[in-house]
Amino acid sequence: MFRYRGKYDHEMNSVRKTKDFNFKIHVFGKNGKIKNVDFDFGNDDDYSIPNHEFISKGIYENINNGEIGSLTVDGYVHLHCYFNKVDD
């Protein structure tokens, strides 16, 4: 999961903090299998974008080889993405 510089963000400025939100991915596989992946985006420097950069550091979530067969249906990955704002 990465944060990208927006179309109108000036490249000389760093893009710092963001409002807190959660990003959830539910991957639906065969025979009712589901994999839930949750990312918490708070005021974390991992999601800040330094001057002259296009992308933040970010976080990776891998699906291992043992899971991929049960998480694909006819060669496709079916997923739902949810954005939830965290209230102060």
PDB file as gemmi writes it, atoms N, CA and C in Angstrom:
CRYST1    1.000    1.000    1.000  90.00  90.00  90.00 P 1                      
ATOM      1  N   MET A   1       0.847  -1.152   0.000  1.00  0.00           N  
ATOM      2  CA  MET A   1       0.000   0.000   0.000  1.00  0.00           C  
ATOM      3  C   MET A   1       0.900   1.225   0.000  1.00  0.00           C  
ATOM      4  N   PHE A   2       0.693   2.092  -0.953  1.00  0.00           N  
ATOM      5  CA  PHE A   2       1.498   3.302  -1.088  1.00  0.00           C  
ATOM      6  C   PHE A   2       0.594   4.518  -1.192  1.00  0.00           C  
ATOM      7  N   ARG A   3       1.147   5.648  -0.917  1.00  0.00           N  
ATOM      8  CA  ARG A   3       0.465   6.921  -1.140  1.00  0.00           C  
ATOM      9  C   ARG A   3       1.205   7.624  -2.266  1.00  0.00           C  
ATOM     10  N   TYR A   4       0.487   8.103  -3.266  1.00  0.00           N  
ATOM     11  CA  TYR A   4       1.090   8.767  -4.418  1.00  0.00           C  
ATOM     12  C   TYR A   4       0.853  10.265  -4.372  1.00  0.00           C  
ATOM     13  N   ARG A   5       1.764  10.995  -4.953  1.00  0.00           N  
ATOM     14  CA  ARG A   5       1.611  12.442  -5.094  1.00  0.00           C  
ATOM     15  C   ARG A   5       0.430  12.695  -6.027  1.00  0.00           C  
ATOM     16  N   GLY A   6      -0.413  13.666  -5.669  1.00  0.00           N  
ATOM     17  CA  GLY A   6      -1.583  13.985  -6.480  1.00  0.00           C  
ATOM     18  C   GLY A   6      -1.227  14.831  -7.689  1.00  0.00           C  
ATOM     19  N   LYS A   7      -2.154  14.938  -8.585  1.00  0.00           N  
ATOM     20  CA  LYS A   7      -1.960  15.674  -9.832  1.00  0.00           C  
ATOM     21  C   LYS A   7      -1.574  17.122  -9.583  1.00  0.00           C  
ATOM     22  N   TYR A   8      -2.102  17.732  -8.526  1.00  0.00           N  
ATOM     23  CA  TYR A   8      -1.866  19.149  -8.280  1.00  0.00           C  
ATOM     24  C   TYR A   8      -0.897  19.412  -7.132  1.00  0.00           C  
ATOM     25  N   ASP A   9      -0.247  18.383  -6.585  1.00  0.00           N  
ATOM     26  CA  ASP A   9       0.765  18.583  -5.545  1.00  0.00           C  
ATOM     27  C   ASP A   9       2.043  19.084  -6.197  1.00  0.00           C  
ATOM     28  N   HIS A  10       2.531  20.216  -5.752  1.00  0.00           N  
ATOM     29  CA  HIS A  10       3.757  20.791  -6.307  1.00  0.00           C  
ATOM     30  C   HIS A  10       4.947  19.929  -5.900  1.00  0.00           C  
ATOM     31  N   GLU A  11       5.787  19.520  -6.838  1.00  0.00           N  
ATOM     32  CA  GLU A  11       6.863  18.575  -6.542  1.00  0.00           C  
ATOM     33  C   GLU A  11       7.960  19.131  -5.644  1.00  0.00           C  
ATOM     34  N   MET A  12       7.996  20.433  -5.436  1.00  0.00           N  
ATOM     35  CA  MET A  12       8.997  21.005  -4.543  1.00  0.00           C  
ATOM     36  C   MET A  12       8.587  20.881  -3.083  1.00  0.00           C  
ATOM     37  N   ASN A  13       7.317  20.630  -2.826  1.00  0.00           N  
ATOM     38  CA  ASN A  13       6.822  20.541  -1.455  1.00  0.00           C  
ATOM     39  C   ASN A  13       6.678  19.091  -1.037  1.00  0.00           C  
ATOM     40  N   SER A  14       6.936  18.820   0.232  1.00  0.00           N  
ATOM     41  CA  SER A  14       6.673  17.480   0.737  1.00  0.00           C  
ATOM     42  C   SER A  14       5.181  17.359   1.031  1.00  0.00           C  
ATOM     43  N   VAL A  15       4.659  16.155   0.909  1.00  0.00           N  
ATOM     44  CA  VAL A  15       3.261  15.877   1.229  1.00  0.00           C  
ATOM     45  C   VAL A  15       3.300  15.129   2.549  1.00  0.00           C  
ATOM     46  N   ARG A  16       2.844  15.773   3.591  1.00  0.00           N  
ATOM     47  CA  ARG A  16       2.998  15.221   4.931  1.00  0.00           C  
ATOM     48  C   ARG A  16       1.784  14.441   5.390  1.00  0.00           C  
ATOM     49  N   LYS A  17       1.271  14.835   6.483  1.00  0.00           N  
ATOM     50  CA  LYS A  17       0.244  14.084   7.198  1.00  0.00           C  
ATOM     51  C   LYS A  17      -1.057  13.995   6.411  1.00  0.00           C  
ATOM     52  N   THR A  18      -1.840  13.028   6.768  1.00  0.00           N  
ATOM     53  CA  THR A  18      -3.166  12.870   6.200  1.00  0.00           C  
ATOM     54  C   THR A  18      -4.143  12.635   7.343  1.00  0.00           C  
ATOM     55  N   LYS A  19      -5.411  12.791   7.088  1.00  0.00           N  
ATOM     56  CA  LYS A  19      -6.391  12.445   8.106  1.00  0.00           C  
ATOM     57  C   LYS A  19      -6.390  10.934   8.278  1.00  0.00           C  
ATOM     58  N   ASP A  20      -6.651  10.495   9.491  1.00  0.00           N  
ATOM     59  CA  ASP A  20      -6.655   9.063   9.779  1.00  0.00           C  
ATOM     60  C   ASP A  20      -7.771   8.353   9.014  1.00  0.00           C  
ATOM     61  N   PHE A  21      -7.442   7.221   8.415  1.00  0.00           N  
ATOM     62  CA  PHE A  21      -8.460   6.371   7.806  1.00  0.00           C  
ATOM     63  C   PHE A  21      -7.952   4.952   7.736  1.00  0.00           C  
ATOM     64  N   ASN A  22      -8.865   4.023   7.587  1.00  0.00           N  
ATOM     65  CA  ASN A  22      -8.538   2.609   7.437  1.00  0.00           C  
ATOM     66  C   ASN A  22      -8.865   2.193   6.011  1.00  0.00           C  
ATOM     67  N   PHE A  23      -8.048   1.305   5.474  1.00  0.00           N  
ATOM     68  CA  PHE A  23      -8.287   0.747   4.150  1.00  0.00           C  
ATOM     69  C   PHE A  23      -8.309  -0.763   4.314  1.00  0.00           C  
ATOM     70  N   LYS A  24      -9.408  -1.386   3.923  1.00  0.00           N  
ATOM     71  CA  LYS A  24      -9.562  -2.830   4.079  1.00  0.00           C  
ATOM     72  C   LYS A  24      -9.772  -3.465   2.718  1.00  0.00           C  
ATOM     73  N   ILE A  25      -9.155  -4.619   2.530  1.00  0.00           N  
ATOM     74  CA  ILE A  25      -9.345  -5.405   1.314  1.00  0.00           C  
ATOM     75  C   ILE A  25      -9.835  -6.785   1.731  1.00  0.00           C  
ATOM     76  N   HIS A  26     -10.928  -7.235   1.121  1.00  0.00           N  
ATOM     77  CA  HIS A  26     -11.417  -8.590   1.326  1.00  0.00           C  
ATOM     78  C   HIS A  26     -11.253  -9.330   0.004  1.00  0.00           C  
ATOM     79  N   VAL A  27     -10.456 -10.384   0.009  1.00  0.00           N  
ATOM     80  CA  VAL A  27     -10.231 -11.202  -1.186  1.00  0.00           C  
ATOM     81  C   VAL A  27     -11.089 -12.451  -1.045  1.00  0.00           C  
ATOM     82  N   PHE A  28     -11.969 -12.690  -2.018  1.00  0.00           N  
ATOM     83  CA  PHE A  28     -12.890 -13.819  -1.986  1.00  0.00           C  
ATOM     84  C   PHE A  28     -12.381 -14.931  -2.897  1.00  0.00           C  
ATOM     85  N   GLY A  29     -12.201 -16.118  -2.339  1.00  0.00           N  
ATOM     86  CA  GLY A  29     -11.664 -17.241  -3.094  1.00  0.00           C  
ATOM     87  C   GLY A  29     -12.662 -18.368  -3.259  1.00  0.00           C  
ATOM     88  N   LYS A  30     -12.118 -19.551  -3.476  1.00  0.00           N  
ATOM     89  CA  LYS A  30     -12.933 -20.743  -3.707  1.00  0.00           C  
ATOM     90  C   LYS A  30     -13.524 -21.259  -2.405  1.00  0.00           C  
ATOM     91  N   ASN A  31     -14.704 -21.876  -2.513  1.00  0.00           N  
ATOM     92  CA  ASN A  31     -15.362 -22.557  -1.393  1.00  0.00           C  
ATOM     93  C   ASN A  31     -15.516 -21.674  -0.165  1.00  0.00           C  
ATOM     94  N   GLY A  32     -15.832 -20.420  -0.367  1.00  0.00           N  
ATOM     95  CA  GLY A  32     -16.075 -19.511   0.747  1.00  0.00           C  
ATOM     96  C   GLY A  32     -14.829 -18.972   1.429  1.00  0.00           C  
ATOM     97  N   LYS A  33     -13.651 -19.254   0.893  1.00  0.00           N  
ATOM     98  CA  LYS A  33     -12.424 -18.732   1.498  1.00  0.00           C  
ATOM     99  C   LYS A  33     -12.390 -17.217   1.344  1.00  0.00           C  
ATOM    100  N   ILE A  34     -11.944 -16.547   2.396  1.00  0.00           N  
ATOM    101  CA  ILE A  34     -11.806 -15.098   2.365  1.00  0.00           C  
ATOM    102  C   ILE A  34     -10.520 -14.718   3.094  1.00  0.00           C  
ATOM    103  N   LYS A  35      -9.814 -13.764   2.521  1.00  0.00           N  
ATOM    104  CA  LYS A  35      -8.611 -13.221   3.169  1.00  0.00           C  
ATOM    105  C   LYS A  35      -8.862 -11.741   3.404  1.00  0.00           C  
ATOM    106  N   ASN A  36      -8.726 -11.316   4.653  1.00  0.00           N  
ATOM    107  CA  ASN A  36      -8.909  -9.918   5.021  1.00  0.00           C  
ATOM    108  C   ASN A  36      -7.550  -9.271   5.224  1.00  0.00           C  
ATOM    109  N   VAL A  37      -7.350  -8.131   4.594  1.00  0.00           N  
ATOM    110  CA  VAL A  37      -6.115  -7.368   4.741  1.00  0.00           C  
ATOM    111  C   VAL A  37      -6.509  -5.961   5.179  1.00  0.00           C  
ATOM    112  N   ASP A  38      -5.980  -5.524   6.321  1.00  0.00           N  
ATOM    113  CA  ASP A  38      -6.329  -4.212   6.869  1.00  0.00           C  
ATOM    114  C   ASP A  38      -5.089  -3.338   6.934  1.00  0.00           C  
ATOM    115  N   PHE A  39      -5.234  -2.095   6.488  1.00  0.00           N  
ATOM    116  CA  PHE A  39      -4.185  -1.088   6.576  1.00  0.00           C  
ATOM    117  C   PHE A  39      -4.719   0.080   7.378  1.00  0.00           C  
ATOM    118  N   ASP A  40      -3.973   0.536   8.358  1.00  0.00           N  
ATOM    119  CA  ASP A  40      -4.356   1.713   9.140  1.00  0.00           C  
ATOM    120  C   ASP A  40      -3.486   2.874   8.710  1.00  0.00           C  
ATOM    121  N   PHE A  41      -4.095   3.895   8.110  1.00  0.00           N  
ATOM    122  CA  PHE A  41      -3.377   5.087   7.674  1.00  0.00           C  
ATOM    123  C   PHE A  41      -3.619   6.181   8.692  1.00  0.00           C  
ATOM    124  N   GLY A  42      -2.664   6.403   9.516  1.00  0.00           N  
ATOM    125  CA  GLY A  42      -2.754   7.505  10.462  1.00  0.00           C  
ATOM    126  C   GLY A  42      -1.746   8.563  10.078  1.00  0.00           C  
ATOM    127  N   ASN A  43      -1.423   9.396  11.007  1.00  0.00           N  
ATOM    128  CA  ASN A  43      -0.405  10.412  10.779  1.00  0.00           C  
ATOM    129  C   ASN A  43       0.961   9.758  10.921  1.00  0.00           C  
ATOM    130  N   ASP A  44       1.293   8.948   9.970  1.00  0.00           N  
ATOM    131  CA  ASP A  44       2.497   8.125   9.996  1.00  0.00           C  
ATOM    132  C   ASP A  44       3.443   8.592   8.901  1.00  0.00           C  
ATOM    133  N   ASP A  45       4.711   8.733   9.223  1.00  0.00           N  
ATOM    134  CA  ASP A  45       5.682   9.206   8.234  1.00  0.00           C  
ATOM    135  C   ASP A  45       5.890   8.225   7.080  1.00  0.00           C  
ATOM    136  N   ASP A  46       5.475   6.962   7.236  1.00  0.00           N  
ATOM    137  CA  ASP A  46       5.593   6.015   6.127  1.00  0.00           C  
ATOM    138  C   ASP A  46       4.753   6.447   4.930  1.00  0.00           C  
ATOM    139  N   TYR A  47       3.738   7.261   5.162  1.00  0.00           N  
ATOM    140  CA  TYR A  47       2.859   7.697   4.081  1.00  0.00           C  
ATOM    141  C   TYR A  47       3.097   9.145   3.684  1.00  0.00           C  
ATOM    142  N   SER A  48       4.158   9.759   4.229  1.00  0.00           N  
ATOM    143  CA  SER A  48       4.557  11.091   3.792  1.00  0.00           C  
ATOM    144  C   SER A  48       5.362  10.953   2.508  1.00  0.00           C  
ATOM    145  N   ILE A  49       5.300  11.963   1.663  1.00  0.00           N  
ATOM    146  CA  ILE A  49       6.042  11.943   0.401  1.00  0.00           C  
ATOM    147  C   ILE A  49       7.054  13.079   0.437  1.00  0.00           C  
ATOM    148  N   PRO A  50       8.354  12.764   0.427  1.00  0.00           N  
ATOM    149  CA  PRO A  50       9.369  13.820   0.494  1.00  0.00           C  
ATOM    150  C   PRO A  50       9.414  14.668  -0.775  1.00  0.00           C  
ATOM    151  N   ASN A  51      10.115  15.799  -0.688  1.00  0.00           N  
ATOM    152  CA  ASN A  51      10.320  16.658  -1.860  1.00  0.00           C  
ATOM    153  C   ASN A  51      10.876  15.829  -3.007  1.00  0.00           C  
ATOM    154  N   HIS A  52      10.450  16.106  -4.210  1.00  0.00           N  
ATOM    155  CA  HIS A  52      10.947  15.487  -5.448  1.00  0.00           C  
ATOM    156  C   HIS A  52      10.673  13.988  -5.546  1.00  0.00           C  
ATOM    157  N   GLU A  53       9.866  13.428  -4.657  1.00  0.00           N  
ATOM    158  CA  GLU A  53       9.480  12.019  -4.754  1.00  0.00           C  
ATOM    159  C   GLU A  53       8.039  11.952  -5.241  1.00  0.00           C  
ATOM    160  N   PHE A  54       7.668  10.831  -5.819  1.00  0.00           N  
ATOM    161  CA  PHE A  54       6.323  10.651  -6.356  1.00  0.00           C  
ATOM    162  C   PHE A  54       5.473   9.742  -5.477  1.00  0.00           C  
ATOM    163  N   ILE A  55       6.133   8.933  -4.628  1.00  0.00           N  
ATOM    164  CA  ILE A  55       5.452   7.868  -3.895  1.00  0.00           C  
ATOM    165  C   ILE A  55       6.002   7.786  -2.477  1.00  0.00           C  
ATOM    166  N   SER A  56       5.164   7.338  -1.538  1.00  0.00           N  
ATOM    167  CA  SER A  56       5.591   7.148  -0.155  1.00  0.00           C  
ATOM    168  C   SER A  56       6.309   5.802  -0.001  1.00  0.00           C  
ATOM    169  N   LYS A  57       6.819   5.539   1.194  1.00  0.00           N  
ATOM    170  CA  LYS A  57       7.467   4.248   1.474  1.00  0.00           C  
ATOM    171  C   LYS A  57       6.466   3.109   1.344  1.00  0.00           C  
ATOM    172  N   GLY A  58       5.371   3.184   2.100  1.00  0.00           N  
ATOM    173  CA  GLY A  58       4.312   2.197   1.978  1.00  0.00           C  
ATOM    174  C   GLY A  58       4.533   0.908   2.743  1.00  0.00           C  
ATOM    175  N   ILE A  59       3.576   0.001   2.583  1.00  0.00           N  
ATOM    176  CA  ILE A  59       3.563  -1.297   3.262  1.00  0.00           C  
ATOM    177  C   ILE A  59       3.188  -2.362   2.231  1.00  0.00           C  
ATOM    178  N   TYR A  60       3.785  -3.536   2.353  1.00  0.00           N  
ATOM    179  CA  TYR A  60       3.458  -4.658   1.472  1.00  0.00           C  
ATOM    180  C   TYR A  60       2.652  -5.703   2.228  1.00  0.00           C  
ATOM    181  N   GLU A  61       1.730  -6.334   1.541  1.00  0.00           N  
ATOM    182  CA  GLU A  61       1.022  -7.499   2.066  1.00  0.00           C  
ATOM    183  C   GLU A  61       1.066  -8.553   0.975  1.00  0.00           C  
ATOM    184  N   ASN A  62       1.756  -9.635   1.236  1.00  0.00           N  
ATOM    185  CA  ASN A  62       1.945 -10.674   0.227  1.00  0.00           C  
ATOM    186  C   ASN A  62       0.929 -11.792   0.380  1.00  0.00           C  
ATOM    187  N   ILE A  63       0.576 -12.393  -0.725  1.00  0.00           N  
ATOM    188  CA  ILE A  63      -0.197 -13.630  -0.725  1.00  0.00           C  
ATOM    189  C   ILE A  63       0.794 -14.721  -1.110  1.00  0.00           C  
ATOM    190  N   ASN A  64       0.968 -15.683  -0.221  1.00  0.00           N  
ATOM    191  CA  ASN A  64       1.977 -16.713  -0.478  1.00  0.00           C  
ATOM    192  C   ASN A  64       1.483 -17.744  -1.495  1.00  0.00           C  
ATOM    193  N   ASN A  65       2.408 -18.517  -2.015  1.00  0.00           N  
ATOM    194  CA  ASN A  65       2.080 -19.490  -3.070  1.00  0.00           C  
ATOM    195  C   ASN A  65       1.058 -20.524  -2.617  1.00  0.00           C  
ATOM    196  N   GLY A  66       1.067 -20.863  -1.328  1.00  0.00           N  
ATOM    197  CA  GLY A  66       0.103 -21.837  -0.823  1.00  0.00           C  
ATOM    198  C   GLY A  66      -1.323 -21.308  -0.808  1.00  0.00           C  
ATOM    199  N   GLU A  67      -1.490 -20.002  -0.717  1.00  0.00           N  
ATOM    200  CA  GLU A  67      -2.824 -19.397  -0.676  1.00  0.00           C  
ATOM    201  C   GLU A  67      -3.375 -19.041  -2.053  1.00  0.00           C  
ATOM    202  N   ILE A  68      -2.504 -18.750  -2.996  1.00  0.00           N  
ATOM    203  CA  ILE A  68      -2.961 -18.165  -4.260  1.00  0.00           C  
ATOM    204  C   ILE A  68      -3.941 -19.065  -5.007  1.00  0.00           C  
ATOM    205  N   GLY A  69      -3.757 -20.373  -4.938  1.00  0.00           N  
ATOM    206  CA  GLY A  69      -4.671 -21.282  -5.627  1.00  0.00           C  
ATOM    207  C   GLY A  69      -6.085 -21.219  -5.081  1.00  0.00           C  
ATOM    208  N   SER A  70      -6.214 -21.050  -3.759  1.00  0.00           N  
ATOM    209  CA  SER A  70      -7.550 -21.007  -3.159  1.00  0.00           C  
ATOM    210  C   SER A  70      -8.163 -19.606  -3.209  1.00  0.00           C  
ATOM    211  N   LEU A  71      -7.368 -18.598  -3.560  1.00  0.00           N  
ATOM    212  CA  LEU A  71      -7.876 -17.232  -3.626  1.00  0.00           C  
ATOM    213  C   LEU A  71      -8.145 -16.751  -5.048  1.00  0.00           C  
ATOM    214  N   THR A  72      -7.946 -17.610  -6.034  1.00  0.00           N  
ATOM    215  CA  THR A  72      -8.287 -17.257  -7.411  1.00  0.00           C  
ATOM    216  C   THR A  72      -9.429 -18.153  -7.886  1.00  0.00           C  
ATOM    217  N   VAL A  73     -10.329 -17.570  -8.653  1.00  0.00           N  
ATOM    218  CA  VAL A  73     -11.460 -18.314  -9.211  1.00  0.00           C  
ATOM    219  C   VAL A  73     -11.399 -18.134 -10.719  1.00  0.00           C  
ATOM    220  N   ASP A  74     -11.193 -19.231 -11.444  1.00  0.00           N  
ATOM    221  CA  ASP A  74     -11.044 -19.204 -12.903  1.00  0.00           C  
ATOM    222  C   ASP A  74      -9.950 -18.229 -13.337  1.00  0.00           C  
ATOM    223  N   GLY A  75      -8.876 -18.157 -12.561  1.00  0.00           N  
ATOM    224  CA  GLY A  75      -7.741 -17.304 -12.904  1.00  0.00           C  
ATOM    225  C   GLY A  75      -7.884 -15.849 -12.502  1.00  0.00           C  
ATOM    226  N   TYR A  76      -8.966 -15.499 -11.820  1.00  0.00           N  
ATOM    227  CA  TYR A  76      -9.213 -14.109 -11.421  1.00  0.00           C  
ATOM    228  C   TYR A  76      -9.186 -13.964  -9.903  1.00  0.00           C  
ATOM    229  N   VAL A  77      -8.833 -12.765  -9.458  1.00  0.00           N  
ATOM    230  CA  VAL A  77      -8.901 -12.411  -8.046  1.00  0.00           C  
ATOM    231  C   VAL A  77     -10.113 -11.505  -7.860  1.00  0.00           C  
ATOM    232  N   HIS A  78     -10.993 -11.881  -6.940  1.00  0.00           N  
ATOM    233  CA  HIS A  78     -12.198 -11.104  -6.652  1.00  0.00           C  
ATOM    234  C   HIS A  78     -12.013 -10.425  -5.304  1.00  0.00           C  
ATOM    235  N   LEU A  79     -12.091  -9.095  -5.312  1.00  0.00           N  
ATOM    236  CA  LEU A  79     -11.884  -8.388  -4.055  1.00  0.00           C  
ATOM    237  C   LEU A  79     -12.805  -7.199  -3.925  1.00  0.00           C  
ATOM    238  N   HIS A  80     -13.024  -6.827  -2.682  1.00  0.00           N  
ATOM    239  CA  HIS A  80     -13.764  -5.617  -2.336  1.00  0.00           C  
ATOM    240  C   HIS A  80     -12.833  -4.742  -1.523  1.00  0.00           C  
ATOM    241  N   CYS A  81     -12.867  -3.433  -1.782  1.00  0.00           N  
ATOM    242  CA  CYS A  81     -12.035  -2.469  -1.062  1.00  0.00           C  
ATOM    243  C   CYS A  81     -12.949  -1.528  -0.288  1.00  0.00           C  
ATOM    244  N   TYR A  82     -12.553  -1.233   0.951  1.00  0.00           N  
ATOM    245  CA  TYR A  82     -13.338  -0.365   1.825  1.00  0.00           C  
ATOM    246  C   TYR A  82     -12.446   0.725   2.393  1.00  0.00           C  
ATOM    247  N   PHE A  83     -12.895   1.964   2.326  1.00  0.00           N  
ATOM    248  CA  PHE A  83     -12.233   3.094   2.964  1.00  0.00           C  
ATOM    249  C   PHE A  83     -13.115   3.545   4.118  1.00  0.00           C  
ATOM    250  N   ASN A  84     -12.547   3.637   5.316  1.00  0.00           N  
ATOM    251  CA  ASN A  84     -13.301   4.088   6.478  1.00  0.00           C  
ATOM    252  C   ASN A  84     -12.569   5.232   7.142  1.00  0.00           C  
ATOM    253  N   LYS A  85     -13.221   6.373   7.250  1.00  0.00           N  
ATOM    254  CA  LYS A  85     -12.648   7.519   7.945  1.00  0.00           C  
ATOM    255  C   LYS A  85     -12.666   7.241   9.446  1.00  0.00           C  
ATOM    256  N   VAL A  86     -11.577   7.563  10.117  1.00  0.00           N  
ATOM    257  CA  VAL A  86     -11.499   7.419  11.558  1.00  0.00           C  
ATOM    258  C   VAL A  86     -11.853   8.755  12.178  1.00  0.00           C  
ATOM    259  N   ASP A  87     -12.895   8.787  12.986  1.00  0.00           N  
ATOM    260  CA  ASP A  87     -13.321  10.029  13.620  1.00  0.00           C  
ATOM    261  C   ASP A  87     -12.434  10.357  14.805  1.00  0.00           C  
ATOM    262  N   ASP A  88     -12.233  11.644  15.023  1.00  0.00           N  
ATOM    263  CA  ASP A  88     -11.417  12.098  16.154  1.00  0.00           C  
ATOM    264  C   ASP A  88     -12.143  11.916  17.466  1.00  0.00           C  
TER     265      ASP A  88                                                      
END                                                                             
